[in-house]
């Protein structure tokens, strides 16, 4: 079994398109999270094991702050928080202090619907994928329901411990049970693509590149 820090280092050396191709063609799986998630800071890659959170619009405030604190305390080293926000388009689930607390736990990033305190989050170097920014906090508008249970993000079911890789092309989720095999196959694609680029660089016609096992 490959240790988690090494898995993370090696996934970060890849790109999401290669991993996506392995999931699609070798495992017939869709691992692509919705395309409207975008990087808060362009070029900031995201990788780690999924720490799943479920919440939604809710007016109840009793115990909400305590629940949020308990969730943060359960975060672990090399986790990536993946929020199923039940379609919320109004509130920010993430901000400056959440970022500070998560970094203290060794968390590697988050995927949420809404972000606020953007000017104070960015300097912390915490990778975030989001759908929108807004100033409305969660209290009295959005509530955490539970965490570390499977969640549905777009068409993809993400379970606790699944691997998450995000780059400028988007975010892909890799089921934990096949993560090592997907890593090895993706690394093989990276090596093959270098040989294909060498063929193109040599001046071969595209049809000749394909005839030699290449692709575009």
KAWOFEN-V959802 format. One record per run of one state. SS is the DSSP state (A for helix, B for strand, O for the rest). FROM is the first residue (numbers start at 1). TO is the last residue. Records with the same first field share a line. If there is no record, write none. Layout:
BEGIN
SS=FROM-TO  FROM-TO
END
This chain:
BEGIN
O=1-3  13-15  28-31  33-37  40-45  58-63  75-78  85-93  95-95  105-108  112-113  116-117  125-127  131-131  134-141  148-150  154-155  159-162  168-169  175-175  202-205  212-216
A=4-12  16-27  64-74  96-104  118-124  176-201  206-211
B=32-32  38-39  46-57  79-84  94-94  109-111  114-115  128-130  132-133  142-147  151-153  156-158  163-167  170-174
END
